Amino acid sequence: MPHHLPFGDLLFDRWYRAEELVSLARYRNKDGISLLTKHRTLETHRFTLKAATGNPLLLAGPHMAVADLGPRLPSPAYRTVTGRDQTSWTCPLAVRLPGLGTVRLVVSFQSAELTGTYAVLVSNRADWDAQRLLTLSVQRWPIETFYQDGKTHLGRDEYRMRSAEAIQKHWCLVFVAYSFLPLDGLPPSPTQGSWPIKTIGEACRQQAPARMQAFMLYAHERLQLGQRAADLFASLFAKQQTAMARW
């Protein structure tokens, strides 16, 4: 049965850009983009590096580590790319990677001095420019922040279910919570700006005492209405008692 996937671009995590996934993406006519781990090697006979004077640089050996690529590129080869309020200094290259074939690399610095750490993007679309690759790649950042917040604050990986249906329910609750929590961080008035005034972690920490307060007020109200304490706590913790009885 054919799979109809309603998207054209795949944003890989750098550790998941395996040859098998790239081949599958190519088979499905999907374009892939990811960061490239710097321990990968390039086939040096497939491209030529030139110094600032225009003279070719001699490269030792048939292969070169990606980690050695950035420092060897002359500063005139870099161009400024701006997107989403962020400016990068980039140098695109069409190279060949063992196992992946001909790809487009984009070496990207955040400093105009071309100092400090740098990122290397890779895509199977050797015809795409740096602007397009950077614009697509930054869309992965919200996924990374969700993974961090989901695991750190929302217990995305702290479930003890065994069935796929139970795990799916747990994840859906995490997704719903993650969708609503940013609303708690919005400023009370549009005139105060659009940036969140609190993080997901701060919102979670404030929700815990708020839930405890609501629980205590509800219990106090029921007791004031004459409900027996034993009956109240039996109804509140009925689900936990049922789960414990199964064990």
N, C-alpha and C positions, 0 to 999 in steps of 0.2 A: 504494500500500500504506500503510495507516494506521500511524502511529508511536504506540506505547503507552509513554508516558513515566511511570515510576512515582514521580512527585513532583508536588507542587502549588505550591511556592514557588521562585522564581528570585532568587538573590542576585547582582545585577549589579555589576561594577566600574563606577565612575562614568563612565569614558570609553567604556564599551560600551553605555550605556543610550541607544541610538539609536532613532529612531522606528520603524524597520523591525523591530527586535527586540521592542519593546514591542507592536507590532501582531501579530507572530507569537505572542507569549505570550498576548495577549488571545484570539487565534483558537484557541489550544490550551487555553484556560480555565486558564491559569497566572497566579499572582499574582507580581508583580515588586517587588523592594525594592532600593534602591541609595542610595549617597551622591549628592548632587546637586552638580554643579560650580557655583560661585558666580557664574560669568559668565552663567548662564541668566537669563532675564527672566520676570517674573510679570505677568499681566494684572490690573492694579489694580482694574478695575471689577468683578471677580468676588469681592472680599472687602473687608472694612472693618477697619481697625486702630483701636484705641481707646487713649487715654492712660490713665494711672493714675486720673485723675478720672472716666473713663467717657466723655469727649467724643471724638468721632471725630477721627482725624488726617487732615489734608489731604495727599494724595499727588499730587505733580506728575507729569503725563503719564499715558498709558494703560498704561505698562509700568514695572516697577521691577526692578532687579538683585537677585538673591538675596543678594549680598554686603551690600546695604543693609537687608535684612530684619531680621537679628538685633538690631542696635542700636536699631531702631525699636520693638521689642516691649517693652511695659512689664513690669517685674518681677512684678507680681501675676498675669500671664498664665502664668507658669512653674509647673510642678508637679514634685515629686520622683518619680523612677522608679528603683527599685533592682532589679538583676538581675545574677547571677553575680558577687557581691561587688563590684559597681561601682554607684555612685550618680550619676545624671545629673539635671540640671534641664532640663526639656523644655517646649516649647510646640507643640502640634499645631495645624495649620491646614489647611483644605480650600481649595485654590486651583486656578487654571487655568494650565497651562503651554502655550505655543504648541507645537503638534505632539503633545502628550501628553494634552491634555484635562484634565478635573478629576482631581486627585490629592490625596493626603494628604502634607503636609509636616510634619516634626518637627524643630524647631530644638533642638539639644541642647548644653548647656554641661556641663563637668565641674567647674565651680566654682560654689558657691552665690552668689558675688558677681556671677555672670554676666559675668565678665571673661575676657580671653584669647581664644584661638581657639574656634570652635564648629563643629559638624558639622550638616549639613542632610540628613535622610533623605527619600526620596520613594518613594511606593508608589502603584500604581494602585488600591489598596483604600482609598478615601476614608473608609470606615466603620471602619477599624481604629484602635485607640487607640495612644498612644505606647509603652505597655508591650509590646504585642505586636510592634510594629515593631522596637523596640530588642532584644528577646529574639531575634528572628530574625536581625537584621543582625549581631550579634556572632558568629554561627556562621561568618561569612566569614573571620574573622581567622586561623584555622588554615590556610586556603587561602593567604592572603598569606604566612604564615611558611614554608609549604612551597615556594612559588615562590622566596622569597629563599634558603632553605637549599639547594633543588635546584639553583639556578643558581650559587650561590656555592661550595658545598662538594661537590656530587655530580655536577657536570658534566651537568646535564639538557639544556642547550642547546649542548653542546660535542661533538656527534656529527658524523661525516662520512659517514654512510650516505645512500644515495639511495633505497632502496626503502622502502615503507611498512612492510613486515614487519621489516626491520632496525631502523628507528626505533622500532617498537613494542617490540621486544626490549630496546633500550637503555632506553626509558622504564620498562619493567617492572622492569629491574634497579635503576633509580633508586628506584622505588616500594618495592621490597623492602628496599633499603638504608635508606631513610627510615623504614620500619616497624620495623627491628631496632635502629637506632642509639639511639633513646630508651631501649631496655632497658639499654644500656650506661651510661646516665646515672642509673639508679634507685639509690637508697641500698641498701647491702647488707642492711639490716634494716628491717622495717616500723616498728620503734620509733623509727627516725631520721627519720620523716616520709615523705611521699609525693611531695614536689617533687623534680624531677631535680637531681642534684648537679653536672651538667655539661651544657653546651649541645651542640647538634648539631655545631657547629664544633669544640669541644674534643674530642668523641668522634672526629671524623674525623682530627684532628691526631694523636691517640693511636693510631689504627688504622694509619696509614702506617708508623711505625717497627715496630709489631707485625708487620705483614705482611713487612717487610724482614727482621726477625729470623727469622720462620718460614721464609722463603725460604733464608736463609743456613744455618740449621740443617738443612734438608732436603738442600741441596746437600752440606754437610759429611758428613751421614750416608751419602748415596749414594757419595760418594768413598771413605769409610772401608770401604764394602762392596766396593770394587774396581771400580766403574763408571768408565769412562774419562771424563775431563773433556769431551772433544769430543762424546761420545755423550750425556752428561748435558745439556749446553747445547743440543744439537740437539733433544732431546726437550722441553726447557723452552720453547724459542722456536720450536717447529715452526710454530705458527699465524702468528707474525710473518713467518717466512721464506716461508710460502705466500702471504701477502698481498703481500709485496714482489715475489715472482716474477710476480704478475699485472700489476704495473706495468711 
